[in-house]
Amino acid sequence: MRKDVPALLIAMLQNGEMVSLAGRWAKERLIQLKKRETFFCPACRQEVVLKLGNHRIPHFAHKKGTACPYEHEPESARHVTGKLDLFAWIKRQGIPVKLEPYLPSTQQRPDILVQYRHHIYALEYQCSTISEPLFQKRNHAYRLAGIRPIWILGAHHLRYQSNMPRYVSISRFQWMFAHHFPFIPRPLLFYYCPHTKRLTRLVRLIPLSVRHAFAIPLVFPLHSLSFSDLLFSSADLLPPSFWDEWLHHKKQWRLTFTLYPNKTTRLICADFYRFGIIPSLFPTEAGWPLHHGYLLETPPFIWQTYVLIPLLRSEGRTVTLHSIYRFIEEKIRTGRVALRVLPLATGQRYTQAVYEYLQLLAGLGYIQWKNRHAIRFVKPLTFPTTMDEVIKQDKQMAEQIKMMPSLRDYVWKLELKHWS
C-alpha cells in the first residue's frame, strides 16, 4: 500500500449495508464481491474501489482524482495492520466496538470506537505526524460529543538512549499524546508495534529536558492485556539507581549547557549572571525531580533557578507566592521558560510544579511559610566555586533529600509509593 493513499477498511453498499474488511476474507470471495458490488465511502458517499493485491492489505480507496473531505491523512500498511490488530484485540474481549465508523456529530472517522463501562472511547492509532492544530481540533470535537479520545503511537516513534534504557527521547510531537487518566497519577504514553504485536506503556515520565525523559517502559504482548489496562495501568516503583542517574544528568547539564549557545540560552545566562549565578555552577538547590515537573518543558535546573531569584532578591524579607508566580510568568512570556503542550493531560497548571518546588525548599530548611501565600528566605543557598565542589554538593543534597523525615512526602509522591 502506498503511503500517500488514504485507505478504508469499511465501505457501504448501494442498499446501505456496511462491508468490513476486518477478519479473515478468502481472496476468491473478495474478487467475487468486487465484481458484483459497488462501494461507497460511509462519510462522503463518493464511490470507492476495493483494492486487492498480492503484497497489499485489502482495502477500499477513493477513486483517482477524488478526495474525501473527512479524510485527515494517508494511511500506511503499518497503520492499517495495527488498526486491525487493535480492533480484533478489543473485539475478542467481548467489548462493543466499531471499526472506522463515521460520526456525523464530529464529522470524523475514528480508527476504532469503543463502548466500555458507560463511556465511549475513540481509539486512534497514529503512525504519521499530525499538526498540533489538527490534533487539538479532533480531540475537541470528540470531547464536545462526549467521546473520550485514546491515542496510541506507532512504536517506530519510540527512541531509547543507547546506554541508558530507562531514558528515552520524546519529541514535542510525542508529548502531545501523553494521557492523564483519573486513576493514573502521572501522564503516560502508548506505543504499538504491528510487527511484534507488542504494546508499550511508557510510564513514570520524569522529563530532563525538551526531548529527554526518564521513563519505565512496560512492554507486553497485546493478547496478554485487556482494554482496562490502558485506563487503570499501575506503574512500577522507581529503580534504586534513579537518584544516581539523575545526578549524572545534573552533571551533564552543568558541563554542556553553555556549549551550544542560542538566543534563548544567551538570555538565560545573562539573567543568571545578573544575579551573581555562574550558569554551570547554578545553586545545588536547583535541578531536582518533581511529581508535576512534566508540566514545564524547560529543564528543571533552569526554571528552578528562576524560582530562586526572587528569594535571593528579597534579602530575608517576606515574599508572596503571587510575586514568584508573576516572575515566572514573565519568563514564560519572554521565552526563557516554556510550558509543555499536553492536550490530553489537561487540568494541571505549571504553578503546581512551582509550589511543589517551594515545598521541597521548605523541607530542606531554606524557606519558611509565613502563611499560605507568603514565604521568607531563612537559609543561604549553596554557591559552589568549582565543578568538583558542586558535584560533591549535589550528591550530598541527594542523600539529604532521601533521608530527611520532613521530605518523606516529597520522596513518596515522586516515587509513587502511595500508589504501590
QUIPEBEL-V15131 format. One record per pair of residues at least 12 apart in sequence whose ideal C-beta (glycine too) atoms are under 6 Angstrom apart, sorted by the first residue. I is the first residue (numbers start at 1). J is the second residue. Records with the same first field share a line. If there is no record, write none. Layout:
I = J  J
This chain:
1 = 56  77
3 = 74  76
4 = 74
5 = 61
6 = 71  74
7 = 59  75  80
8 = 60
9 = 21  99  100
10 = 99  100
11 = 39  48  60
12 = 40  42
13 = 37
14 = 38
20 = 99
21 = 58
22 = 84  87  99
30 = 52  58
34 = 50
39 = 60
41 = 68
42 = 102
43 = 70  102  109
44 = 68
46 = 66
48 = 60  62
49 = 61  63
57 = 80
70 = 107  109
73 = 128
76 = 127
78 = 127  194
79 = 127
81 = 194
82 = 125  192  194
83 = 111  125
85 = 194
86 = 125
87 = 99  112
89 = 222
90 = 114  227
93 = 227
95 = 116  227
96 = 115
97 = 114
98 = 113
101 = 113
105 = 145
106 = 141  145
108 = 141
110 = 122  124
111 = 124  125
116 = 227
119 = 148
120 = 147
121 = 148  150
122 = 142  147  149
123 = 150
124 = 151
125 = 152
126 = 151  153
127 = 154
135 = 176
136 = 343
139 = 343
151 = 177
152 = 190  192
153 = 177  191
155 = 191  193
157 = 174
158 = 191
166 = 214
167 = 214
168 = 215
169 = 211  212
170 = 213
175 = 340
176 = 343
177 = 189
178 = 342  345
179 = 344
180 = 345
181 = 231
183 = 232
184 = 233
185 = 416  419
187 = 205  345
188 = 201  202  203
189 = 202
197 = 222
198 = 219  221
199 = 222
200 = 217  219
201 = 218  233
202 = 215  217
203 = 216  235
204 = 216  235
205 = 294
206 = 289
207 = 294
208 = 249
209 = 299
210 = 297
216 = 236
237 = 415  420
238 = 415
243 = 398
247 = 394  398
250 = 287  394
251 = 391
253 = 301
254 = 280
257 = 279
258 = 279
264 = 335
267 = 336
268 = 336
275 = 309  312
281 = 384  390
282 = 301  305
283 = 381  382
284 = 382  393  394  397
285 = 381
286 = 301  304  305
287 = 300  301  304
289 = 414
290 = 353  356
291 = 413  414
292 = 352  353  356
293 = 353
295 = 340  348  350  353
296 = 350  353
297 = 338  340
298 = 337  338
303 = 337
304 = 357
306 = 331
307 = 354  357
310 = 324  327
311 = 377
314 = 377
316 = 377
318 = 370  374  376
319 = 375
320 = 373  374
321 = 373
325 = 351
360 = 410
363 = 406  407
365 = 379
366 = 379
